[in-house]
Amino acid sequence: MMSYEEFTQKEAALESAPRAEREAFYAEILEKETTKTDVRMMAYFHAALLHYREGDFRAAREILEPFVIDYQSYAYRPEIIACFNLMGVAVYCERSYALARFYIHEGLKIARENHETSRYSYEYNNLAVTYLAQHEYEKALEAIREAERHLPDSDREMHAYIYRNLSEICCHLDRLDEAQAALTRCVEEYDGRTLLPDDILLVEMLLYYKLGDAERYEKCRAEVWQKLPAMHAAEFGNTANNLFEAFTQGDNAARSQYGGTGLGMSIVAQLVKKMNGTIQVESTVGEGSSFTVVLPFAIDHDPPAAAEKTPPAGDLRGKRLLVVEDNELNMEIAEFILKSTGAEVVPVFDGESAVNAYAQAAPGTYQAILMDLMMPVMDGYAATRAIRSSGRPDAGTIPIIAMSANAYAEDVQKCLDTGMNAHISKPLYKDVMLETIERFV
């Protein structure tokens, strides 16, 4: 069995090796390392990252899926959060924004459970950008304000990114005084013009356009036009510090081809910084790029004990939940978990009964519906569509949470597309179940 230190040394030695050799190294670990160790987890991450960098987002997803489904079987390491981020990025690159948020939310949940406070702003910023991509500016603003609230626990560089994004969101909402204030803080307090000069220029151009300041808008537009070749090279060039900014790309052609976001390098930079390392890049447009990562490692002969997770509050007193499950044992487990928190459980055993129970009760009777997917008479998807289209006052707002052993990305996406709010994987874990429910009720 390979130790974690041996893995990191071998992985570093393969940094400049041909892609096929690195891919074979990770594949061999995943084949032989059957125990759920740190080494197996990191092999999942690096193998997926390898495909992500090549633009093969589906392959990256397929590699990571077995891990993100079963991550609770592994000992906690901060890199688990990075795995969920990468999963979110991969599906974002395929323009599945709701599914991307699902994985980002999961990463945020894990960060909270393990008190990784420095990650909160990063996660909320990522959520904001997914909403920004869909032009859902109010939701983007809500997420970026949460990112701002947690900035005291974040690295100083994160401040510049947050205020840059806050400025753009406020521009789209025509909250121009707030947009100006955020941009000023980014530039003057957090050295934004040095950290992400091209992004600042683009936001300034948008702001001046919104303000009707034709002179400064034209000046920015001319500068952008002049810098386009350099901005194209910025994705892989020394001149652009924002290469490592979350959701940044240098070439619109790549975005058109892949729907990409440029988050891969941001993840790498965050991991390198977490390990007190440095990352540098040298590049020539049209020829290639060379990345150099330097990481200091030492063997820890006295590792600290794992941090205790903070369990969910587990208080659902006064909440009535409609639980839809055709398997009697699964129903018994769900009822036991929920009733132990004080919740009132109304059990039904197929989708049609769920629709009837919902329709016959007064609006607001149920605070949430927990919905199995594969059931006789009517499955969970059809039942959800029937509830959402029923025309009742709470039809569009009542939380519907899927419960299923089908937990691959396509399964989760199908649940979200059907109108469900979230997905809980079976077998049911008490903490996951309660934390998910508490997000909505």
SVG drawing of the C-alpha trace seen along z (x, -y; Angstrom):
<svg xmlns="http://www.w3.org/2000/svg" viewBox="-59 -62 70 66">
<polyline fill="none" stroke="black" stroke-width="0.4" points="0.0,0.0 1.4,-3.4 1.8,-6.0 0.5,-9.6 4.1,-10.9 5.1,-8.4 2.1,-9.4 3.0,-13.1 6.6,-12.5 5.7,-10.3 3.1,-12.8 5.6,-15.6 8.1,-13.6 5.5,-13.0 4.6,-16.7 6.3,-17.1 5.8,-13.5 3.6,-12.7 -0.1,-12.7 -0.4,-9.0 2.1,-8.2 0.4,-10.3 -3.0,-8.8 -1.6,-5.3 -0.2,-6.1 -3.6,-7.3 -5.4,-4.4 -3.1,-1.9 -3.7,-3.4 -7.5,-3.3 -7.3,0.3 -4.9,1.6 -5.7,-0.7 -9.0,0.8 -8.9,-0.6 -10.5,-4.0 -7.3,-5.9 -6.0,-9.5 -4.0,-8.1 -7.1,-6.8 -8.9,-10.1 -6.0,-12.1 -5.8,-9.8 -9.4,-10.5 -8.8,-14.2 -5.6,-14.4 -6.9,-12.0 -10.1,-14.1 -8.1,-17.3 -5.9,-15.8 -9.0,-15.3 -10.4,-18.7 -7.3,-20.5 -7.7,-18.7 -11.2,-20.0 -12.7,-16.5 -15.2,-17.5 -17.4,-14.5 -14.4,-12.2 -13.5,-14.3 -17.0,-13.9 -17.1,-10.2 -13.8,-9.7 -14.9,-11.8 -18.4,-10.5 -17.6,-7.3 -15.7,-9.4 -18.2,-12.2 -21.0,-9.6 -19.0,-7.7 -16.8,-10.5 -18.2,-9.9 -16.4,-6.5 -13.1,-8.4 -11.2,-10.2 -11.6,-13.9 -9.0,-16.0 -9.5,-19.5 -8.9,-18.1 -12.4,-16.6 -13.8,-20.1 -11.6,-20.5 -13.0,-17.3 -16.6,-18.7 -15.4,-22.0 -13.9,-20.3 -17.0,-18.2 -19.0,-21.5 -16.6,-23.1 -16.9,-20.1 -20.7,-20.3 -20.5,-24.1 -18.4,-23.7 -21.3,-21.8 -23.6,-24.6 -25.4,-22.6 -25.6,-25.5 -28.1,-24.1 -26.1,-20.9 -22.9,-22.9 -24.5,-24.6 -25.5,-21.3 -21.9,-20.2 -20.7,-23.6 -23.3,-23.5 -22.0,-20.1 -18.4,-21.5 -19.7,-24.3 -21.5,-21.9 -18.3,-19.9 -16.3,-23.1 -18.8,-24.1 -18.8,-20.6 -15.0,-20.8 -14.7,-24.5 -12.7,-25.3 -13.8,-29.0 -11.2,-30.2 -13.3,-28.3 -16.6,-30.0 -16.0,-33.1 -14.6,-31.0 -17.6,-28.7 -20.1,-31.6 -18.2,-33.4 -18.5,-30.3 -22.2,-30.2 -22.5,-33.8 -20.8,-33.3 -23.1,-30.4 -26.1,-32.7 -24.3,-35.4 -23.9,-33.1 -27.7,-32.6 -28.4,-36.4 -30.0,-35.7 -28.5,-38.8 -30.5,-39.0 -29.5,-35.5 -25.9,-36.3 -26.0,-39.4 -27.2,-37.3 -24.4,-34.8 -21.7,-37.4 -22.9,-39.3 -22.4,-36.0 -19.0,-35.7 -18.2,-39.3 -19.5,-38.5 -17.0,-35.7 -14.0,-37.6 -12.3,-38.2 -11.5,-34.5 -10.2,-34.5 -6.9,-35.2 -6.4,-38.9 -6.3,-38.2 -9.8,-36.8 -11.1,-40.3 -10.1,-41.7 -12.0,-38.9 -15.1,-39.3 -15.3,-43.1 -14.7,-42.8 -17.6,-40.4 -19.8,-42.4 -19.2,-45.4 -20.2,-43.6 -23.3,-42.2 -24.4,-45.6 -23.8,-47.0 -26.3,-44.5 -28.8,-45.5 -28.2,-49.2 -27.1,-49.7 -24.4,-51.9 -23.3,-53.6 -22.7,-50.2 -20.9,-49.1 -18.6,-52.1 -17.9,-51.6 -17.1,-47.9 -14.8,-48.6 -13.0,-51.3 -12.4,-48.9 -11.1,-46.3 -8.6,-48.7 -7.6,-50.9 -7.8,-48.6 -6.9,-45.2 -4.6,-46.0 -7.1,-44.7 -5.6,-46.5 -2.4,-44.5 -4.0,-41.2 -6.6,-41.2 -6.0,-44.2 -8.0,-43.0 -11.0,-42.1 -10.9,-45.5 -10.8,-47.1 -13.8,-45.2 -15.8,-46.0 -14.9,-49.7 -16.1,-49.6 -19.4,-48.2 -19.8,-50.7 -19.0,-53.7 -21.4,-52.5 -24.2,-52.1 -23.3,-55.6 -23.5,-57.1 -19.9,-58.4 -19.2,-58.2 -15.7,-59.6 -14.4,-57.1 -16.3,-54.3 -14.7,-55.0 -11.3,-55.2 -11.8,-51.8 -13.1,-50.3 -10.1,-51.5 -7.8,-50.1 -9.6,-46.7 -9.3,-46.6 -5.6,-47.4 -5.0,-44.7 -7.1,-42.0 -4.0,-40.0 -2.4,-40.2 -5.7,-39.4 -5.9,-36.4 -2.5,-35.3 -3.3,-36.1 -4.8,-32.7 -1.4,-31.1 1.0,-34.1 3.1,-35.7 1.5,-39.1 -1.9,-38.1 -2.2,-37.5 -5.9,-36.7 -5.0,-33.4 -5.6,-31.9 -8.9,-33.8 -12.0,-31.6 -14.1,-31.4 -11.6,-33.3 -10.8,-32.6 -8.7,-34.5 -10.2,-33.4 -13.9,-33.6 -13.4,-30.9 -12.7,-28.4 -15.9,-29.4 -17.9,-29.0 -16.4,-25.5 -16.6,-24.1 -18.8,-26.4 -15.8,-26.5 -15.1,-28.7 -11.4,-28.7 -11.8,-27.4 -9.2,-24.6 -6.2,-26.9 -8.0,-28.6 -8.4,-25.3 -4.7,-24.5 -3.6,-27.9 -5.7,-27.5 -4.3,-24.1 -0.7,-25.2 -1.3,-28.2 -2.8,-25.9 0.4,-23.8 2.6,-27.0 3.9,-26.5 4.4,-28.7 3.1,-28.3 4.6,-30.1 3.8,-29.9 5.8,-30.7 4.0,-30.6 4.1,-31.6 0.8,-31.9 0.3,-29.2 3.4,-27.2 2.8,-26.0 3.0,-26.6 5.2,-25.5 3.9,-25.4 6.3,-25.2 4.9,-24.3 7.2,-24.2 5.8,-22.6 7.6,-22.1 6.8,-18.7 7.8,-17.3 6.8,-14.1 4.4,-14.7 5.3,-12.1 2.6,-13.4 -0.5,-14.2 -3.3,-16.0 -6.5,-14.2 -9.3,-14.6 -11.6,-17.6 -15.0,-16.6 -17.8,-17.4 -20.5,-19.8 -23.8,-17.8 -26.9,-19.5 -29.2,-21.0 -31.6,-18.1 -34.7,-19.9 -37.7,-19.6 -40.4,-20.0 -43.6,-21.4 -42.6,-20.3 -44.9,-17.9 -43.1,-15.9 -44.6,-13.8 -42.3,-10.8 -42.8,-8.8 -41.0,-5.4 -42.2,-2.0 -39.6,0.1 -40.8,0.7 -37.4,1.0 -36.3,-2.3 -39.5,-3.9 -38.8,-2.7 -35.3,-4.1 -36.5,-7.5 -39.3,-7.7 -36.9,-6.8 -34.5,-9.5 -37.1,-12.2 -39.3,-11.4 -36.2,-11.5 -35.9,-15.2 -39.5,-15.9 -40.9,-15.9 -44.4,-14.6 -44.1,-12.0 -46.9,-11.2 -45.9,-8.0 -47.1,-7.0 -45.8,-4.2 -46.1,-5.3 -46.1,-8.4 -49.8,-8.5 -50.6,-8.3 -48.2,-11.2 -49.9,-13.4 -53.3,-12.5 -52.1,-13.2 -50.6,-16.5 -53.8,-17.5 -56.2,-16.6 -54.3,-18.6 -54.6,-22.4 -51.8,-24.4 -48.9,-24.7 -49.8,-21.4 -46.5,-19.9 -43.2,-21.7 -41.3,-19.3 -41.8,-16.2 -39.1,-13.4 -39.5,-11.5 -38.2,-8.1 -37.7,-7.8 -38.4,-4.2 -41.8,-3.2 -44.9,-1.3 -48.0,-3.0 -46.3,-6.4 -42.6,-7.1 -41.1,-10.0 -40.4,-12.0 -44.0,-11.9 -45.3,-12.6 -43.0,-15.7 -44.2,-17.0 -47.8,-16.5 -47.3,-18.4 -45.4,-21.2 -48.1,-21.6 -51.1,-21.3 -51.7,-25.0 -52.0,-25.0 -50.6,-28.1 -47.5,-26.2 -47.0,-24.0 -43.9,-25.9 -42.4,-26.5 -42.8,-23.3 -39.4,-21.7 -39.2,-18.3 -36.1,-16.3 -35.2,-13.1 -34.1,-10.0 -32.4,-7.5 -29.5,-5.1 -29.2,-6.5 -26.7,-9.2 -24.6,-9.9 -24.5,-13.4 -27.1,-12.5 -29.5,-11.2 -29.1,-14.3 -29.6,-16.6 -32.7,-14.7 -34.1,-15.3 -33.4,-19.0 -34.8,-19.2 -38.0,-17.6 -38.5,-20.3 -36.9,-18.7 -34.9,-21.0 -32.2,-18.5 -31.0,-14.9 -30.0,-12.6 -28.1,-9.4 -29.1,-6.1 -28.2,-4.5 -29.5,-7.4 -27.0,-9.1 -28.7,-10.9 -26.5,-14.0 -26.8,-14.4 -30.5,-13.9 -31.1,-16.4 -28.7,-19.0 -30.4,-18.9 -33.9,-19.2 -32.8,-22.1 -31.6,-24.0 -35.2,-24.2 -37.6,-24.2"/>
</svg>
